[in-house]
Amino acid sequence: MGKARRRAAGRVGQAASTWRLSACLLASGLGAGCELRESTIARSAPSLLVGLSANDLRLCAGLPDRTAIGTADARYWSYERFTTFGTGTVTLPQIGVSLSGAEECRMTVELVEDRVRRIAFARTASPPSAPKASCAPLVQSCVEMIESGRLARQIVPSPER
């Protein structure tokens, strides 16, 4: 291979490497944007879902993974989400990025008089920059249906202290 041909091949290879690096950085930036959006959805849910009927909660969040009876008029529904993803690695010059991980969330809903009174998230495993992002899939349909007016809420009195 002649010098001119090697130089041209080198420039093409360098351009391809630069393009791959740009695509990776862009993708990771978009991923961060998605995590922040999911974090916002999950953090808004405890106030947005209060007053939702038990039937509407089942409609938008699905059947609970577990149920329990609390004090006289309170019932508790628990929803869990555990996801593992990817096992690949992207290696760039001087940079290695792991594409594997896991997300976990447990949401407990307190129902009084067949309406959501409180919601709590426990055991969340989300990126530090996007707290509770791993919980968004548990509540996303509910939040979207409430915000679009397809589900109505009725406020339930707060628990007495």
C-alpha positions in Angstrom: 0.0 0.0 0.0 1.4 3.4 -1.0 2.0 6.3 1.4 -0.9 8.3 0.0 -3.3 5.4 0.3 -2.2 4.7 3.9 -2.6 8.4 4.8 -6.1 8.4 3.3 -7.0 5.1 5.1 -5.7 6.7 8.4 -7.8 9.8 7.9 -10.9 7.7 7.2 -10.2 5.5 10.3 -9.6 8.6 12.4 -12.9 10.2 11.2 -14.8 7.0 12.0 -13.3 6.9 15.5 -14.2 10.6 16.0 -17.7 9.9 14.8 -18.1 6.8 17.1 -16.8 8.9 20.1 -19.3 11.7 19.3 -22.2 9.2 19.0 -21.3 7.6 22.3 -21.1 11.0 24.1 -24.4 12.1 22.5 -26.1 8.8 23.5 -24.8 9.1 27.1 -26.1 12.7 27.2 -29.5 11.6 26.0 -29.5 8.8 28.6 -28.9 11.3 31.3 -31.8 13.4 30.0 -34.1 10.3 30.1 -33.0 9.6 33.7 -33.8 13.2 34.8 -37.2 13.0 33.2 -37.9 9.6 34.9 -36.7 11.1 38.2 -39.2 14.0 37.8 -42.1 11.6 37.0 -41.3 9.4 40.1 -40.8 12.4 42.4 -44.2 13.9 41.4 -46.2 10.7 41.8 -46.6 10.8 45.6 -48.6 14.0 45.4 -50.3 13.4 42.0 -51.6 9.9 42.9 -53.2 10.9 46.2 -57.0 10.6 45.9 -56.9 8.1 43.0 -59.4 5.3 43.5 -58.2 1.7 44.0 -59.7 0.7 40.7 -58.0 3.5 38.8 -54.7 2.6 40.5 -55.1 -1.0 39.3 -55.9 0.3 35.8 -52.8 2.4 35.5 -50.2 0.6 37.7 -51.4 -3.0 37.3 -52.1 -5.5 40.0 -50.0 -5.1 43.1 -47.3 -7.7 43.8 -48.3 -7.9 47.5 -51.2 -6.7 49.7 -51.5 -6.2 53.4 -54.2 -5.0 55.8 -53.1 -2.3 58.2 -55.0 -0.6 60.9 -58.8 -0.4 61.0 -59.4 1.2 57.6 -56.0 1.1 55.9 -54.8 -1.3 53.2 -51.3 -1.5 51.7 -50.4 -2.5 48.2 -46.7 -3.1 47.2 -45.3 -2.9 43.7 -41.8 -4.0 42.9 -39.5 -3.5 40.0 -36.1 -5.1 39.5 -34.4 -4.9 36.2 -30.9 -5.8 35.0 -29.6 -4.6 31.7 -26.7 -5.0 29.4 -23.4 -6.7 29.9 -21.5 -4.9 27.2 -18.5 -2.6 27.4 -17.6 0.2 25.0 -13.8 0.8 25.0 -12.5 4.0 23.5 -8.9 5.2 23.6 -8.3 6.0 27.3 -12.0 5.5 28.2 -13.9 2.4 29.1 -17.7 2.6 29.7 -19.6 -0.3 31.2 -23.1 -0.8 29.8 -24.4 -3.1 32.5 -26.3 -2.4 35.7 -29.4 -2.9 37.7 -32.4 -0.8 38.8 -34.6 -1.6 41.7 -37.6 0.1 43.3 -40.4 -0.9 45.7 -43.4 1.3 45.9 -45.9 1.0 48.8 -49.3 2.6 48.5 -51.6 3.2 51.5 -55.3 3.0 50.6 -58.0 4.4 52.9 -61.7 4.2 51.9 -60.6 2.7 48.6 -58.5 5.8 47.7 -54.7 6.4 47.7 -53.8 8.3 50.8 -50.0 8.1 50.7 -47.2 6.6 48.5 -43.6 5.8 49.6 -40.7 4.5 47.6 -38.2 2.2 49.2 -35.1 0.3 48.1 -34.5 2.5 45.1 -31.4 1.9 43.1 -31.1 4.9 40.7 -28.2 7.0 39.5 -27.3 9.7 42.1 -28.0 12.4 39.5 -31.6 11.2 39.1 -33.0 10.0 42.4 -36.0 7.6 42.1 -35.6 7.3 38.3 -35.9 3.5 38.7 -39.4 4.0 40.1 -40.8 5.9 37.1 -42.0 2.7 35.3 -44.2 1.9 38.3 -46.1 5.2 38.1 -45.6 6.6 34.6 -49.0 5.4 33.2 -50.8 6.8 36.2 -49.1 10.2 36.0 -49.8 10.4 32.3 -53.4 9.5 32.7 -54.0 12.0 35.5 -52.2 14.8 33.7 -54.3 14.1 30.5 -57.5 14.1 32.5 -58.3 10.4 31.9 -58.3 9.7 35.6 -59.8 11.8 38.4 -58.7 12.1 41.9 -60.6 12.8 45.1 -58.6 14.1 48.1 -58.5 11.8 51.1 -57.9 13.2 54.5 -54.3 13.0 55.8 -53.6 10.5 58.6 -54.0 11.9 62.1 -50.8 12.2 64.0 
